[in-house]
């Protein structure tokens, strides 16, 4: 189950920034639209309980904790995850009219700090939100990429109740583009330049088989 760490991170960020001697283990999940990374993360947390390991997954909490650290409402920084950019004129107007104004650069830096703290603390699965782009140089991680053929992803979305009245084709094209741009915004590299530890075609495996593949990869990397 996803969880709320506002109080924890309010205290965590007050600690010294001294170098960490140990990090992880942690997992990042990058996925094409329709591959349901959150559902897979949830099942993986359940599977890890069989090894008496307590893991958690996060997604929207990354936005909330970053906003909390910036002392802003989450809605004020959500545009960064939507890969929207402010013009120079927008920056000037906002800076003059709002004493709580934070630039794109400051917001991305804060989000990066939050993600890296999650990774260093370990036993966490980060779904999307530029997790791989900001933690790929931290030891102890397993970086997953979930893919599937386009038509499979369309069918996957159409089976979900939340997408009954949404154009799945349009949704996939828009959100695939956003996910790709988010990686570029945070690390200056395209998704094809990221070195994932494991790329899985969701159309080739059942959910249970996919979880077993990840568990096996974790064992091979001495994460469990």
Residue frames relative to the residue before (quaternion, step in Angstrom):
aa qw qx qy qz dx dy dz
X 1.0000 0.0000 0.0000 0.0000 0.00 0.00 0.00
X 0.4836 -0.6404 0.5059 0.3163 3.55 -1.02 0.79
X 0.1436 -0.8234 0.5471 0.0454 3.56 -1.08 0.57
X 0.4692 -0.6778 0.5096 0.2466 3.50 -1.35 0.42
X 0.0640 -0.8320 0.5511 -0.0010 3.59 -0.67 1.07
X 0.2225 0.8198 -0.5105 0.1337 3.59 1.14 0.43
X 0.6910 0.4671 -0.2823 0.4740 3.58 0.82 -0.98
X 0.6430 0.5428 -0.3173 0.4373 3.55 0.95 -0.93
X 0.7407 0.4220 -0.2473 0.4605 3.56 0.79 -1.00
X 0.5408 0.5853 -0.4143 0.4397 3.58 1.17 -0.40
X 0.6829 0.4443 -0.2640 0.5163 3.57 1.11 -0.77
X 0.6330 0.5750 -0.3283 0.4012 3.59 0.98 -0.90
X 0.7179 0.4649 -0.2590 0.4488 3.55 0.91 -0.92
X 0.5812 0.5699 -0.3762 0.4426 3.58 1.27 -0.14
X 0.5659 0.6190 -0.3731 0.3968 3.56 1.27 -0.36
X 0.6735 -0.5010 0.3617 0.4058 3.54 -1.26 0.33
X 0.4192 -0.6921 0.5303 0.2530 3.53 -1.24 0.51
X 0.2220 0.7991 -0.5257 0.1890 3.58 1.14 0.59
X 0.6075 -0.5808 0.3899 0.3763 3.62 -1.06 0.67
X 0.3715 -0.7133 0.5521 0.2198 3.57 -1.12 0.75
X 0.3406 -0.7461 0.5361 0.1995 3.57 -0.95 0.84
X 0.7843 0.1792 -0.0931 0.5866 3.56 1.22 -0.37
X 0.0154 -0.7984 0.6020 0.0022 3.56 -1.04 0.72
X 0.7925 0.3362 -0.2452 0.4460 3.49 -1.31 0.40
X 0.5440 0.0263 -0.7608 -0.3529 1.43 -2.40 -0.64
X 0.0207 -0.7885 0.6147 0.0043 3.55 -1.20 0.54
X 0.2390 -0.7536 0.5977 0.1330 3.52 -1.31 0.42
X 0.1146 -0.7424 0.6495 0.1175 3.55 -1.11 0.68
X 0.1583 -0.7753 0.6058 0.0829 3.55 -1.08 0.78
X 0.0584 -0.7534 0.6549 -0.0003 3.52 -0.73 1.17
X 0.0408 0.8385 -0.5405 0.0563 3.59 -0.78 0.87
X 0.4874 -0.5935 0.5451 0.3362 3.48 -1.30 0.47
X 0.6187 -0.5596 0.4001 0.3796 3.55 -1.14 0.62
X 0.7513 0.3544 -0.2818 0.4801 3.55 -0.85 1.02
X 0.6224 0.5665 -0.3371 0.4220 3.58 1.26 -0.22
X 0.3482 -0.8041 0.4419 0.1918 3.59 1.32 0.12
X 0.0220 -0.8417 0.5384 -0.0355 3.55 0.58 1.17
X 0.6291 0.5433 -0.3382 0.4412 3.57 1.06 -0.73
X 0.6500 0.5147 -0.3164 0.4610 3.59 0.97 -0.83
X 0.6570 0.4989 -0.3034 0.4768 3.56 1.00 -0.81
X 0.6304 0.5254 -0.3323 0.4649 3.59 1.00 -0.79
X 0.6408 0.5297 -0.3202 0.4543 3.58 0.97 -0.84
X 0.6809 0.4787 -0.2857 0.4751 3.58 0.92 -0.89
X 0.6290 0.5404 -0.3293 0.4515 3.57 1.07 -0.72
X 0.6138 0.5367 -0.3396 0.4689 3.59 1.04 -0.76
X 0.6528 0.5078 -0.3087 0.4698 3.58 0.97 -0.87
X 0.6617 0.5147 -0.3074 0.4503 3.59 0.94 -0.90
X 0.6598 0.5204 -0.3116 0.4436 3.59 0.99 -0.76
X 0.5458 0.6038 -0.3996 0.4217 3.59 1.21 -0.36
X 0.5910 0.5781 -0.3577 0.4342 3.58 1.17 -0.55
X 0.6861 0.4154 -0.2673 0.5341 3.57 1.27 -0.33
X 0.4746 -0.6878 0.4083 0.3673 3.55 1.36 0.30
X 0.4843 0.6366 -0.4434 0.4044 3.54 1.08 0.79
X 0.2522 -0.7721 0.5702 0.1232 3.54 -0.90 0.96
X 0.0622 0.7820 -0.6114 0.1039 3.54 -0.35 1.32
X 0.1560 -0.7661 0.6140 0.1084 3.55 -1.26 0.38
X 0.2474 -0.7537 0.5800 0.1853 3.56 -1.22 0.35
X 0.1260 -0.7858 0.6031 0.0529 3.53 -1.17 0.63
X 0.0299 -0.7618 0.6468 0.0195 3.50 -1.30 0.55
X 0.7997 0.2475 -0.1329 0.5306 3.58 0.19 -1.25
X 0.5344 0.6356 -0.4022 0.3855 3.60 1.19 -0.42
X 0.5706 0.5897 -0.3758 0.4305 3.57 1.17 -0.59
X 0.6525 0.5015 -0.2934 0.4865 3.56 1.00 -0.88
X 0.6883 0.5027 -0.2832 0.4397 3.57 0.85 -0.99
X 0.6952 0.4678 -0.2840 0.4661 3.59 0.89 -0.89
X 0.6177 0.5291 -0.3439 0.4693 3.58 1.09 -0.66
X 0.6553 0.5017 -0.3040 0.4758 3.57 0.97 -0.86
X 0.6298 0.5442 -0.3267 0.4478 3.55 1.02 -0.80
X 0.6628 0.5005 -0.2991 0.4699 3.57 0.99 -0.86
X 0.6989 0.4507 -0.2553 0.4932 3.57 1.10 -0.72
X 0.3561 -0.7436 0.4769 0.3048 3.57 1.35 -0.22
X 0.5185 0.5971 -0.4265 0.4391 3.53 1.00 0.98
X 0.5454 -0.5605 0.4919 0.3827 3.54 -1.27 0.33
X 0.5901 -0.6041 0.3927 0.3642 3.65 -0.94 0.80
X 0.6154 0.5707 -0.3506 0.4155 3.59 1.07 -0.68
X 0.6317 0.5654 -0.3224 0.4211 3.58 1.21 -0.52
X 0.7619 0.3167 -0.1984 0.5291 3.59 1.20 -0.37
X 0.4200 0.7294 -0.4552 0.2903 3.58 1.26 -0.08
X 0.5739 0.6203 -0.3810 0.3750 3.59 1.08 -0.66
X 0.5802 0.5849 -0.3760 0.4242 3.60 1.15 -0.57
X 0.6864 0.4580 -0.2787 0.4913 3.58 0.98 -0.84
X 0.6480 0.4808 -0.3148 0.4998 3.57 1.25 -0.40
X 0.4241 -0.7498 0.4046 0.3070 3.56 1.44 0.20
X 0.3937 0.6799 -0.5102 0.3500 3.56 1.05 0.80
X 0.1797 -0.7860 0.5852 0.0867 3.56 -1.08 0.71
X 0.4009 -0.6966 0.5448 0.2390 3.50 -1.14 0.72
X 0.4526 -0.6482 0.5319 0.3034 3.55 -1.16 0.60
X 0.6642 -0.4807 0.3687 0.4380 3.57 -1.25 0.24
X 0.6331 0.5372 -0.3305 0.4487 3.59 1.01 -0.78
X 0.6280 0.5277 -0.3264 0.4696 3.58 1.02 -0.82
X 0.6351 0.5427 -0.3205 0.4465 3.57 0.99 -0.88
X 0.6820 0.4964 -0.2897 0.4522 3.54 0.85 -0.98
X 0.6658 0.5059 -0.3034 0.4568 3.57 0.89 -0.94
X 0.6816 0.4893 -0.2908 0.4599 3.58 0.90 -0.93
X 0.6459 0.5292 -0.3175 0.4494 3.57 0.99 -0.83
X 0.6909 0.4752 -0.2740 0.4710 3.58 1.03 -0.77
X 0.7591 0.4099 -0.2008 0.4641 3.57 1.05 -0.75
X 0.7832 0.2703 -0.1329 0.5440 3.59 1.18 -0.36
X 0.3226 -0.7762 0.5073 0.1902 3.58 -0.48 1.15
X 0.6625 0.4750 -0.3083 0.4903 3.60 1.24 -0.22
X 0.3321 0.7788 -0.4766 0.2367 3.57 1.29 0.18
X 0.0380 -0.7651 0.6427 0.0110 3.56 -1.09 0.84
X 0.4452 -0.7002 0.4924 0.2628 3.59 -0.91 0.89
X 0.6834 -0.4555 0.3711 0.4333 3.56 -1.33 0.27
X 0.6545 0.5380 -0.3066 0.4338 3.55 0.93 -0.96
X 0.6704 0.4882 -0.2963 0.4738 3.60 0.93 -0.89
X 0.6479 0.5207 -0.3198 0.4548 3.58 0.97 -0.84
X 0.6785 0.4795 -0.2961 0.4712 3.60 0.88 -0.90
X 0.6263 0.5312 -0.3378 0.4598 3.58 1.04 -0.73
X 0.6575 0.5058 -0.3042 0.4683 3.58 0.99 -0.83
X 0.6397 0.5139 -0.3236 0.4712 3.58 0.95 -0.85
X 0.6325 0.5302 -0.3213 0.4643 3.57 1.00 -0.82
X 0.6453 0.5195 -0.3155 0.4628 3.59 0.95 -0.85
X 0.6508 0.5182 -0.3095 0.4605 3.57 0.96 -0.90
X 0.6682 0.5039 -0.2972 0.4596 3.58 0.87 -0.95
X 0.6810 0.4901 -0.2924 0.4587 3.57 0.92 -0.88
X 0.6178 0.5264 -0.3459 0.4707 3.60 1.07 -0.62
X 0.6107 0.5330 -0.3427 0.4749 3.58 1.03 -0.77
X 0.6803 0.5035 -0.2900 0.4467 3.57 0.84 -1.01
X 0.6748 0.4986 -0.2942 0.4576 3.57 0.90 -0.92
X 0.6593 0.5014 -0.3119 0.4654 3.59 0.99 -0.77
X 0.3477 -0.8158 0.4112 0.2111 3.57 1.22 -0.50
X 0.7828 0.3261 -0.2870 0.4456 3.50 -1.48 0.10
X 0.5479 0.5938 -0.3776 0.4523 3.52 1.03 0.89
X 0.1936 -0.7409 0.6319 0.1198 3.54 -1.18 0.71
X 0.1432 -0.8004 0.5800 0.0484 3.57 -0.61 1.16
X 0.1796 -0.8020 0.5656 0.0686 3.55 -0.59 1.18
X 0.8502 -0.0435 -0.0067 0.5246 3.56 -0.57 1.18
X 0.6326 0.5923 -0.3721 0.3325 3.55 -1.10 -0.89
X 0.6271 -0.5732 0.3257 0.4148 3.61 1.07 0.73
X 0.2280 0.8154 -0.5040 0.1707 3.59 1.17 0.48
X 0.7017 0.4598 -0.2802 0.4666 3.59 0.81 -0.95
X 0.6491 0.5446 -0.3206 0.4234 3.58 1.01 -0.77
X 0.7565 0.3961 -0.1968 0.4817 3.58 1.09 -0.67
X 0.7678 0.3561 -0.1866 0.4989 3.61 1.21 -0.28
X 0.4127 0.7608 -0.4487 0.2226 3.61 1.21 -0.08
X 0.7079 0.4280 -0.2731 0.4910 3.62 1.17 -0.39
X 0.5371 0.5877 -0.4197 0.4359 3.60 1.25 0.31
X 0.4399 -0.7066 0.4899 0.2592 3.57 -0.80 1.01
X 0.7460 0.4387 -0.2983 0.4024 3.54 -1.25 0.50
X 0.6144 0.5820 -0.3391 0.4109 3.57 1.27 0.13
X 0.2032 -0.7140 0.6512 0.1578 3.52 -1.37 0.34
X 0.1334 -0.8204 0.5551 0.0334 3.56 -0.50 1.20
X 0.1239 -0.8230 0.5542 0.0115 3.54 -0.52 1.25
X 0.1180 -0.7540 0.6419 0.0746 3.52 -1.21 0.66
X 0.1393 -0.7969 0.5861 0.0462 3.58 -0.63 1.14
X 0.0119 0.7985 -0.5991 0.0586 3.55 -0.75 1.11
X 0.0393 0.7732 -0.6330 -0.0063 3.56 -1.34 0.09
X 0.6163 -0.5328 0.4105 0.4096 3.61 -1.17 0.45
X 0.6558 -0.5568 0.3455 0.3748 3.56 -1.11 0.72
X 0.6982 0.4747 -0.2935 0.4482 3.62 0.75 -1.00
X 0.6030 0.5449 -0.3561 0.4612 3.59 1.10 -0.65
X 0.6701 0.5002 -0.2966 0.4613 3.56 0.96 -0.86
X 0.6066 0.5402 -0.3463 0.4694 3.58 1.08 -0.70
X 0.6727 0.4927 -0.2886 0.4705 3.58 0.90 -0.96
X 0.6208 0.5563 -0.3334 0.4404 3.57 1.03 -0.81
X 0.6777 0.4790 -0.2920 0.4754 3.58 0.93 -0.88
X 0.6629 0.5290 -0.3106 0.4293 3.58 0.92 -0.88
X 0.6339 0.5305 -0.3374 0.4504 3.60 1.19 -0.47
X 0.6322 0.5305 -0.3347 0.4548 3.59 1.21 -0.27
X 0.5455 -0.6563 0.4200 0.3087 3.54 -0.87 1.00
X 0.6419 0.5596 -0.3277 0.4090 3.59 0.99 -0.80
X 0.7293 0.4154 -0.2297 0.4927 3.59 1.21 -0.43
X 0.3134 0.7875 -0.4855 0.2140 3.60 1.22 0.26
X 0.7901 0.2772 -0.1383 0.5290 3.58 1.01 -0.80
X 0.5851 0.5710 -0.3637 0.4466 3.58 1.25 0.38
X 0.4630 -0.6549 0.5232 0.2882 3.56 -1.06 0.78
X 0.3256 -0.7920 0.4863 0.1738 3.58 -0.20 1.30
X 0.6268 0.5488 -0.3399 0.4363 3.60 1.00 -0.79
X 0.6835 0.4793 -0.2751 0.4768 3.55 0.88 -0.98
X 0.6370 0.5475 -0.3165 0.4409 3.56 0.99 -0.90
X 0.6707 0.5018 -0.2991 0.4571 3.59 0.89 -0.95
X 0.6702 0.5022 -0.3119 0.4487 3.57 0.84 -0.90
X 0.6693 0.5009 -0.2998 0.4595 3.59 0.95 -0.86
X 0.7479 0.4275 -0.2313 0.4521 3.56 0.81 -1.01
X 0.5657 0.5508 -0.3932 0.4712 3.60 1.12 -0.44
X 0.6522 0.5184 -0.3054 0.4611 3.56 0.99 -0.87
X 0.6499 0.5189 -0.3096 0.4610 3.58 1.00 -0.85
X 0.6545 0.5173 -0.3155 0.4521 3.58 0.92 -0.91
X 0.6618 0.5039 -0.3052 0.4637 3.57 0.95 -0.85
X 0.6760 0.4919 -0.2957 0.4622 3.57 0.94 -0.87
X 0.5972 0.5785 -0.3603 0.4230 3.59 1.08 -0.69
X 0.6300 0.5242 -0.3250 0.4720 3.58 1.02 -0.81
X 0.6539 0.5127 -0.3065 0.4644 3.56 0.93 -0.91
X 0.6639 0.5278 -0.3059 0.4325 3.58 0.90 -0.93
X 0.7544 0.4176 -0.2165 0.4577 3.57 0.97 -0.83
X 0.8332 0.1497 -0.0862 0.5254 3.61 1.00 -0.57
X 0.4914 -0.7056 0.4094 0.3050 3.59 1.25 0.11
X 0.6496 0.4691 -0.3240 0.5029 3.58 1.25 0.35
X 0.4853 -0.6318 0.5061 0.3304 3.56 -1.18 0.48
X 0.6702 -0.4965 0.3621 0.4162 3.56 -1.26 0.36
X 0.6440 0.5390 -0.3187 0.4395 3.61 1.11 -0.64
X 0.6622 0.4950 -0.3012 0.4751 3.58 1.25 -0.31
X 0.5444 0.6028 -0.3975 0.4270 3.57 1.30 -0.09
X 0.2953 -0.7540 0.5617 0.1697 3.58 -0.91 0.91
X 0.1265 -0.8031 0.5811 0.0362 3.57 -0.16 1.29
X 0.4944 -0.6562 0.4818 0.3048 3.55 -1.10 0.67
X 0.8070 0.0188 0.0481 0.5883 3.55 1.04 -0.82
X 0.0732 -0.7754 0.6270 0.0159 3.56 -0.79 1.08
X 0.0733 -0.8267 0.5575 -0.0184 3.57 -0.65 1.13
X 0.3248 -0.7083 0.5969 0.1911 3.54 -1.01 0.92
X 0.3527 -0.7805 0.4802 0.1892 3.58 -0.32 1.26
X 0.6184 0.5579 -0.3445 0.4332 3.58 1.17 -0.49
X 0.6767 0.5217 -0.2838 0.4353 3.59 1.19 -0.45
X 0.7810 0.2697 -0.1292 0.5483 3.58 1.23 -0.35
X 0.4927 -0.6024 0.5246 0.3452 3.54 -1.22 0.51
X 0.6747 -0.4762 0.3531 0.4397 3.57 -1.22 0.25
X 0.6633 0.5101 -0.3051 0.4547 3.58 0.94 -0.88
X 0.6482 0.5100 -0.3173 0.4679 3.59 0.97 -0.82
X 0.6304 0.5379 -0.3269 0.4544 3.56 1.02 -0.81
X 0.6462 0.5131 -0.3111 0.4715 3.58 0.96 -0.89
X 0.6522 0.5175 -0.3123 0.4574 3.57 0.96 -0.85
X 0.6133 0.5420 -0.3408 0.4625 3.59 1.06 -0.71
X 0.6734 0.4898 -0.2961 0.4679 3.57 0.92 -0.91
X 0.6293 0.5320 -0.3281 0.4618 3.58 0.98 -0.85
X 0.6547 0.5112 -0.3086 0.4636 3.58 0.96 -0.88
X 0.6412 0.5164 -0.3181 0.4701 3.58 1.02 -0.82
X 0.6311 0.5303 -0.3261 0.4628 3.58 1.04 -0.77
X 0.6406 0.5139 -0.3227 0.4705 3.58 1.03 -0.78
X 0.6679 0.5131 -0.3027 0.4462 3.56 0.93 -0.88
X 0.7131 0.4041 -0.2433 0.5186 3.57 1.18 -0.58
X 0.4609 -0.7186 0.4134 0.3166 3.57 1.34 0.30
X 0.3462 0.7368 -0.5009 0.2939 3.55 1.02 0.86
X 0.7652 0.1259 -0.0888 0.6250 3.56 1.27 -0.40
